Amino acid sequence: MTPMKCARIVGVGAYVPDRVIKNDDLKQWMETSDEWIVQRTGIKERHWVKPEQSTSDLALEASLAALKSAGLDKSKIDLIIFATLSPDHVFPGSGCYLQSKLGIPEIPALDIRQQCSGFLYGLSIADQFIRTGMYKNVLLVGAEVHSKGLDLSTKGRDVSVLFGDGAGAVVLSATEVTDPAKQSFIWNTRLHADGAHAEELWAAAPGTGMPSGNWLDEQMVAEGKHFPQMNGKRVFTSAVRRMSESLTATLKECKVTVADVDLFLFHQANLRINEAVADQLQIPREKVFNTIQHYGNTTAATIPLGMRDAVAKGVLKPGMLVGLAAFGSGFTWSSALLRF
Ligand SMILES: CC(C)(COP(=O)(O)OP(=O)(O)OC[C@H]1O[C@@H](n2cnc3c(N)ncnc32)[C@H](O)[C@@H]1OP(=O)(O)O)[C@@H](O)C(=O)NCCC(=O)NCCS
C-alpha cells in the first residue's frame, strides 16, 4: 500500500513517589477500612509526594524515563503535551515548567485539562500533529499530585481514598506505515464529552463560576469548595457505559474484533468499572491489565503508568494490538487502538 504518515509510540516511562500509603494508613485521618476500599474499588495502596514535590517534578522523571526508553535526545522533541488536573500553579501551564526543567526552550508546551481522559485526548492531539507533518517527535505526559488537594476528613472519604500521585509519559514519533498488520502506529482515536454532567465530578473553586463573585474566598475554603466532589454511583455507571460504547466504536471503525486485540489498557478509576467493561464487551479478564491496586486513580497518568508496568512485566510487547479507553470528569471519555 502507499505509505501513510502516522504516529507511533517509541518510548514509555513513568514515575511514582516513594511514599506508599496503605489503606489502613488512611485511618489516621478518616473513618474507613481496608476491607471497604478493596471490596468497592480494588485499591490496596497509593503513592503520595513529599511536600516539596510538584506535578511537573513527577512529570520530569517520567519524561526522562520515556526519552531514555525511546533512545531519543531531548533536543529532538518538538512539542510537549501535558495532561493534568492538578497543575503546579493556577497558571501558567505545567507544560511550561516541564519544558524549563527538561531544558528544551522555545518548543511549544500545551496543557490540556481533560481529567481522567487527558492522556487519550493528548494521544489524539499528538497523532493529529504528527499526521499533518507539523511535528515529528511529541512528548506526551500525564501527571497528577492529588494528595495535596484531598479532603482527608471522613466527609471527603468517598473521594480521597480513590486517588494517588504519579506520572506517565510516552514519546510519539512520525513513521511511514505500509503494513498496518505488522507496523507500530496509532490506528484510531475517539474523543467525547458531555458538559451537562460537569458537576457530577468537579472541584468548584477556585473559579470565576463561583456566585459570590470571588475567585476564592475564606467561605469557599471553609465549605470545602476547593475539594473534589463526586456523585460516585452516577460516575460509575456512566464510565462503564461510555467506555464500552467508545471502545466498541473504535473496534468497529478499524474492523477488528475483541479477539484480534492482544491487550486492553483502561483508565484506572475502579477495578469494578474495568471488570464491568470487560464483561460487557466479552473481553477475557486476563486481557485487561490493571494497576489500580497499587497506585489508586492517578487520573491523566493511569494509562501510561500501566503501559510502563505492562512493558516491564513482559505483558506488553512490540507488535501487539492494544485497545485503550478512559472516562472522567467533564464528563469526558475516549478510546483508542494502536499497534505497540
Ligand atoms: C466511590 C465508590 C467506590 C462508592 O461505592 P458505592 O458502591 O457507590 O458505595 P456504597 O453505596 O456501597 O456505599 C456508600 C456508603 O459507604 C460509605 N463510604 C463512602 N466512602 C467510604 C470509605 N472510604 N470508607 C468507608 N465507608 C465509606 C458512605 O458514607 C456510605 O455510607 P452509608 O450507606 O451509611 O450512607 C463508587 O461509587 C465509585 O467507585 N464510583 C466511581 C468513582 C470514580 O471512578 N471516580 C473517578 C472517575 S474518573
The ligand as an SDF file (V2000), in Angstrom:
LIG
                    3D

 48 50  0  0  0  0  0  0  0  0999 V2000
  -16.9510    5.7740   45.3170 C   0  0  0  0  0  0  0  0  0  0  0  0
  -17.4740    4.3730   45.1580 C   0  0  0  0  0  0  0  0  0  0  0  0
  -16.3490    3.3870   45.3530 C   0  0  0  0  0  0  0  0  0  0  0  0
  -18.5420    4.1240   46.2230 C   0  0  0  0  0  0  0  0  0  0  0  0
  -19.0720    2.8470   46.0660 O   0  0  0  0  0  0  0  0  0  0  0  0
  -20.6170    2.6430   46.1670 P   0  0  0  0  0  0  0  0  0  0  0  0
  -20.8460    1.2220   45.8520 O   0  0  0  0  0  0  0  0  0  0  0  0
  -21.2910    3.6730   45.3330 O   0  0  0  0  0  0  0  0  0  0  0  0
  -20.8720    2.9620   47.6710 O   0  0  0  0  0  0  0  0  0  0  0  0
  -21.9240    2.2350   48.5720 P   0  0  0  0  0  0  0  0  0  0  0  0
  -23.2750    2.7180   48.2000 O   0  0  0  0  0  0  0  0  0  0  0  0
  -21.7080    0.7660   48.5390 O   0  0  0  0  0  0  0  0  0  0  0  0
  -21.5050    2.7330   49.9850 O   0  0  0  0  0  0  0  0  0  0  0  0
  -21.7660    4.0010   50.3900 C   0  0  0  0  0  0  0  0  0  0  0  0
  -21.5540    4.0030   51.9010 C   0  0  0  0  0  0  0  0  0  0  0  0
  -20.1590    3.8420   52.1720 O   0  0  0  0  0  0  0  0  0  0  0  0
  -19.6920    4.9590   52.9060 C   0  0  0  0  0  0  0  0  0  0  0  0
  -18.3550    5.2850   52.4670 N   0  0  0  0  0  0  0  0  0  0  0  0
  -18.0030    6.1140   51.4530 C   0  0  0  0  0  0  0  0  0  0  0  0
  -16.6750    6.1560   51.3620 N   0  0  0  0  0  0  0  0  0  0  0  0
  -16.1750    5.3260   52.3040 C   0  0  0  0  0  0  0  0  0  0  0  0
  -14.8780    4.9880   52.6850 C   0  0  0  0  0  0  0  0  0  0  0  0
  -13.7980    5.4630   52.0760 N   0  0  0  0  0  0  0  0  0  0  0  0
  -14.7230    4.1230   53.7090 N   0  0  0  0  0  0  0  0  0  0  0  0
  -15.7760    3.6030   54.3510 C   0  0  0  0  0  0  0  0  0  0  0  0
  -17.0620    3.9140   54.0310 N   0  0  0  0  0  0  0  0  0  0  0  0
  -17.2480    4.7770   53.0160 C   0  0  0  0  0  0  0  0  0  0  0  0
  -20.6750    6.0530   52.6160 C   0  0  0  0  0  0  0  0  0  0  0  0
  -20.6820    7.0050   53.6570 O   0  0  0  0  0  0  0  0  0  0  0  0
  -21.9750    5.3040   52.5210 C   0  0  0  0  0  0  0  0  0  0  0  0
  -22.4070    5.0320   53.8370 O   0  0  0  0  0  0  0  0  0  0  0  0
  -23.9920    4.9920   54.1940 P   0  0  0  0  0  0  0  0  0  0  0  0
  -24.5660    3.8950   53.3460 O   0  0  0  0  0  0  0  0  0  0  0  0
  -24.0100    4.6990   55.6470 O   0  0  0  0  0  0  0  0  0  0  0  0
  -24.5140    6.3370   53.8210 O   0  0  0  0  0  0  0  0  0  0  0  0
  -18.1080    4.1420   43.7620 C   0  0  0  0  0  0  0  0  0  0  0  0
  -19.2980    4.8730   43.6530 O   0  0  0  0  0  0  0  0  0  0  0  0
  -17.2010    4.5220   42.6530 C   0  0  0  0  0  0  0  0  0  0  0  0
  -16.1100    3.9760   42.5060 O   0  0  0  0  0  0  0  0  0  0  0  0
  -17.6170    5.4280   41.7720 N   0  0  0  0  0  0  0  0  0  0  0  0
  -16.8250    5.8680   40.6680 C   0  0  0  0  0  0  0  0  0  0  0  0
  -15.7640    6.7430   41.1790 C   0  0  0  0  0  0  0  0  0  0  0  0
  -14.7760    7.1080   40.1350 C   0  0  0  0  0  0  0  0  0  0  0  0
  -14.4530    6.2770   39.3610 O   0  0  0  0  0  0  0  0  0  0  0  0
  -14.3020    8.3340   40.1560 N   0  0  0  0  0  0  0  0  0  0  0  0
  -13.3080    8.8030   39.2780 C   0  0  0  0  0  0  0  0  0  0  0  0
  -13.8000    8.7460   37.8680 C   0  0  0  0  0  0  0  0  0  0  0  0
  -12.5990    9.0850   36.7560 S   0  0  0  0  0  0  0  0  0  0  0  0
  1  2  1  0
  2  3  1  0
  2  4  1  0
  2 36  1  0
  4  5  1  0
  5  6  1  0
  6  7  2  0
  6  8  1  0
  6  9  1  0
  9 10  1  0
 10 11  2  0
 10 12  1  0
 10 13  1  0
 13 14  1  0
 14 15  1  0
 15 16  1  0
 15 30  1  0
 16 17  1  0
 17 18  1  0
 17 28  1  0
 18 19  1  0
 18 27  1  0
 19 20  2  0
 20 21  1  0
 21 22  1  0
 21 27  2  0
 22 23  1  0
 22 24  2  0
 24 25  1  0
 25 26  2  0
 26 27  1  0
 28 29  1  0
 28 30  1  0
 30 31  1  0
 31 32  1  0
 32 33  2  0
 32 34  1  0
 32 35  1  0
 36 37  1  0
 36 38  1  0
 38 39  2  0
 38 40  1  0
 40 41  1  0
 41 42  1  0
 42 43  1  0
 43 44  2  0
 43 45  1  0
 45 46  1  0
 46 47  1  0
 47 48  1  0
M  END
$$$$
